[in-house]
Amino acid sequence: MGLNVYLSGEIHTDWREQIIDGAQGLDITFISPVTDHDASDDCGVAILGEEPNKYWHDHKGAMVNAIRTRKGIADADVVVVRFGEKYKQWNAAFDAGYAAALGKSLIVLHGPDHQHALKEVDAAALAVAEQPSQVVEVLRYVLTGTLPG
């Protein structure tokens, strides 16, 4: 049994690489949004044409990015959503809700400071982790049935 895992959420730390590196040897295909912040913000106008109004600039980018996000979440067996410390990730909360609505297995990753703010998101998840290594161990257990250690 293999897994398709979509890695959603904050782009300012190396949490994705930690999970991918930790999962070496497991039958997992990882998918993620575009994590180049400038490319993600500007994809709509770079492809579809400039917008003088920042709202429409952002709107075009959000729509183009949504194609990748919807496909990635739809094809995923497991969706991991990371909420970082520095920024409000409204898009991550949206991705978690979308994944839950599709009945996807959801793992939420955040620190203890976000427990209260994310209580509804956590309630929809099948696992809530604080460290990328815990996500790896959940995935390992799902695939192999083995416990850490």
C-alpha positions as a Markdown table, in Angstrom:
| # | Residue | x | y | z |
|---|---|---|---|---|
| 1 | Met | 0.0 | 0.0 | 0.0 |
| 2 | Gly | 1.3 | 3.4 | -0.9 |
| 3 | Leu | 0.2 | 6.9 | 0.0 |
| 4 | Asn | -0.2 | 10.2 | -1.8 |
| 5 | Val | 0.4 | 12.9 | 0.8 |
| 6 | Tyr | -0.4 | 16.6 | 0.2 |
| 7 | Leu | 1.7 | 19.0 | 2.3 |
| 8 | Ser | -0.2 | 22.2 | 2.8 |
| 9 | Gly | 0.5 | 25.3 | 4.9 |
| 10 | Glu | 3.2 | 27.7 | 5.9 |
| 11 | Ile | 6.2 | 28.1 | 3.5 |
| 12 | His | 8.7 | 29.8 | 5.8 |
| 13 | Thr | 10.4 | 26.8 | 7.5 |
| 14 | Asp | 11.7 | 23.5 | 6.3 |
| 15 | Trp | 9.0 | 21.3 | 7.8 |
| 16 | Arg | 8.2 | 19.8 | 4.4 |
| 17 | Glu | 11.8 | 18.7 | 3.9 |
| 18 | Gln | 11.9 | 17.2 | 7.4 |
| 19 | Ile | 8.8 | 15.1 | 6.6 |
| 20 | Ile | 10.1 | 14.0 | 3.2 |
| 21 | Asp | 13.6 | 13.2 | 4.5 |
| 22 | Gly | 12.1 | 11.3 | 7.5 |
| 23 | Ala | 9.9 | 9.3 | 5.3 |
| 24 | Gln | 12.7 | 8.0 | 3.0 |
| 25 | Gly | 12.1 | 4.3 | 2.3 |
| 26 | Leu | 8.3 | 4.5 | 2.7 |
| 27 | Asp | 6.0 | 4.2 | -0.3 |
| 28 | Ile | 4.8 | 7.8 | -0.2 |
| 29 | Thr | 4.4 | 10.3 | -3.0 |
| 30 | Phe | 4.5 | 13.9 | -1.7 |
| 31 | Ile | 2.7 | 16.7 | -3.3 |
| 32 | Ser | 2.6 | 20.4 | -2.3 |
| 33 | Pro | 1.6 | 23.8 | -3.4 |
| 34 | Val | 4.2 | 26.1 | -5.1 |
| 35 | Thr | 6.3 | 27.2 | -2.1 |
| 36 | Asp | 8.2 | 30.0 | -3.9 |
| 37 | His | 6.3 | 32.9 | -2.4 |
| 38 | Asp | 6.9 | 35.4 | -5.2 |
| 39 | Ala | 5.9 | 32.8 | -7.9 |
| 40 | Ser | 2.8 | 31.9 | -6.0 |
| 41 | Asp | 1.8 | 35.5 | -5.5 |
| 42 | Asp | 2.5 | 36.6 | -9.1 |
| 43 | Cys | 1.5 | 33.5 | -11.2 |
| 44 | Gly | -1.8 | 34.9 | -12.2 |
| 45 | Val | -0.5 | 38.2 | -13.7 |
| 46 | Ala | 2.6 | 36.5 | -15.1 |
| 47 | Ile | 0.5 | 34.1 | -17.1 |
| 48 | Leu | -2.8 | 35.9 | -17.6 |
| 49 | Gly | -1.8 | 39.5 | -17.8 |
| 50 | Glu | -1.1 | 42.5 | -15.5 |
| 51 | Glu | -3.6 | 44.0 | -13.2 |
| 52 | Pro | -3.4 | 47.6 | -12.0 |
| 53 | Asn | -5.5 | 46.8 | -8.9 |
| 54 | Lys | -3.8 | 44.7 | -6.2 |
| 55 | Tyr | -7.1 | 43.0 | -5.4 |
| 56 | Trp | -7.4 | 41.6 | -8.9 |
| 57 | His | -3.6 | 40.8 | -9.0 |
| 58 | Asp | -4.0 | 38.6 | -5.9 |
| 59 | His | -7.3 | 37.2 | -7.1 |
| 60 | Lys | -5.8 | 35.9 | -10.4 |
| 61 | Gly | -3.0 | 34.3 | -8.5 |
| 62 | Ala | -5.3 | 32.7 | -6.0 |
| 63 | Met | -7.4 | 31.2 | -8.8 |
| 64 | Val | -4.4 | 29.8 | -10.7 |
| 65 | Asn | -3.0 | 28.4 | -7.4 |
| 66 | Ala | -6.4 | 26.8 | -6.6 |
| 67 | Ile | -6.1 | 24.6 | -9.6 |
| 68 | Arg | -3.0 | 23.0 | -8.2 |
| 69 | Thr | -4.4 | 22.9 | -4.6 |
| 70 | Arg | -7.7 | 21.3 | -5.6 |
| 71 | Lys | -6.0 | 18.7 | -7.7 |
| 72 | Gly | -3.4 | 17.9 | -5.0 |
| 73 | Ile | -6.0 | 17.6 | -2.2 |
| 74 | Ala | -8.4 | 15.6 | -4.4 |
| 75 | Asp | -5.7 | 13.1 | -5.3 |
| 76 | Ala | -4.3 | 12.8 | -1.7 |
| 77 | Asp | -4.9 | 9.9 | 0.6 |
| 78 | Val | -3.6 | 12.1 | 3.5 |
| 79 | Val | -3.5 | 15.8 | 3.8 |
| 80 | Val | -1.0 | 17.4 | 6.2 |
| 81 | Val | -1.7 | 21.0 | 7.1 |
| 82 | Arg | 1.0 | 23.0 | 8.9 |
| 83 | Phe | 0.2 | 26.2 | 10.8 |
| 84 | Gly | 3.4 | 28.2 | 11.5 |
| 85 | Glu | 4.1 | 30.6 | 14.3 |
| 86 | Lys | 4.7 | 33.9 | 12.4 |
| 87 | Tyr | 1.9 | 34.4 | 9.9 |
| 88 | Lys | -1.9 | 33.9 | 9.9 |
| 89 | Gln | -2.4 | 31.1 | 7.4 |
| 90 | Trp | -6.0 | 31.5 | 6.3 |
| 91 | Asn | -5.3 | 29.5 | 3.2 |
| 92 | Ala | -4.1 | 26.6 | 5.4 |
| 93 | Ala | -7.3 | 26.7 | 7.3 |
| 94 | Phe | -9.2 | 26.7 | 4.1 |
| 95 | Asp | -7.2 | 23.7 | 2.8 |
| 96 | Ala | -7.9 | 21.8 | 6.0 |
| 97 | Gly | -11.7 | 22.5 | 5.7 |
| 98 | Tyr | -11.7 | 21.5 | 2.1 |
| 99 | Ala | -9.8 | 18.2 | 2.8 |
| 100 | Ala | -12.2 | 17.5 | 5.7 |
| 101 | Ala | -15.2 | 18.2 | 3.4 |
| 102 | Leu | -13.8 | 15.7 | 0.9 |
| 103 | Gly | -13.4 | 13.1 | 3.6 |
| 104 | Lys | -9.6 | 13.1 | 3.4 |
| 105 | Ser | -7.5 | 11.8 | 6.3 |
| 106 | Leu | -6.2 | 15.0 | 7.8 |
| 107 | Ile | -3.1 | 15.5 | 10.0 |
| 108 | Val | -2.7 | 19.0 | 11.5 |
| 109 | Leu | 0.7 | 20.3 | 12.5 |
| 110 | His | 1.1 | 23.2 | 14.9 |
| 111 | Gly | 2.6 | 24.3 | 18.2 |
| 112 | Pro | 0.8 | 24.4 | 21.5 |
| 113 | Asp | 0.2 | 28.2 | 21.2 |
| 114 | His | -2.3 | 27.5 | 18.4 |
| 115 | Gln | -4.4 | 24.9 | 20.3 |
| 116 | His | -7.2 | 27.2 | 21.2 |
| 117 | Ala | -7.4 | 29.1 | 17.9 |
| 118 | Leu | -7.4 | 25.9 | 15.9 |
| 119 | Lys | -9.7 | 23.8 | 18.1 |
| 120 | Glu | -12.3 | 23.3 | 15.3 |
| 121 | Val | -9.6 | 22.4 | 12.7 |
| 122 | Asp | -8.0 | 20.0 | 15.2 |
| 123 | Ala | -11.5 | 18.4 | 15.8 |
| 124 | Ala | -11.7 | 17.6 | 12.1 |
| 125 | Ala | -8.2 | 16.0 | 12.1 |
| 126 | Leu | -7.4 | 12.4 | 12.7 |
| 127 | Ala | -4.1 | 13.4 | 14.2 |
| 128 | Val | -2.7 | 16.6 | 15.6 |
| 129 | Ala | 1.1 | 16.8 | 15.8 |
| 130 | Glu | 3.5 | 19.4 | 17.1 |
| 131 | Gln | 6.6 | 18.2 | 15.3 |
| 132 | Pro | 7.2 | 17.0 | 11.7 |
| 133 | Ser | 8.8 | 13.8 | 13.1 |
| 134 | Gln | 5.4 | 12.9 | 14.7 |
| 135 | Val | 3.8 | 13.2 | 11.2 |
| 136 | Val | 6.5 | 10.9 | 9.8 |
| 137 | Glu | 5.7 | 8.4 | 12.6 |
| 138 | Val | 2.0 | 8.5 | 11.9 |
| 139 | Leu | 2.7 | 7.9 | 8.2 |
| 140 | Arg | 5.1 | 5.1 | 9.0 |
| 141 | Tyr | 2.5 | 3.4 | 11.4 |
| 142 | Val | -0.2 | 3.7 | 8.7 |
| 143 | Leu | 2.0 | 2.0 | 6.1 |
| 144 | Thr | 3.8 | -0.5 | 8.2 |
| 145 | Gly | 2.0 | -0.9 | 11.5 |
| 146 | Thr | 5.2 | -0.4 | 13.4 |
| 147 | Leu | 5.7 | 1.9 | 16.4 |
| 148 | Pro | 8.6 | 4.3 | 16.8 |
| 149 | Gly | 11.7 | 3.0 | 18.5 |
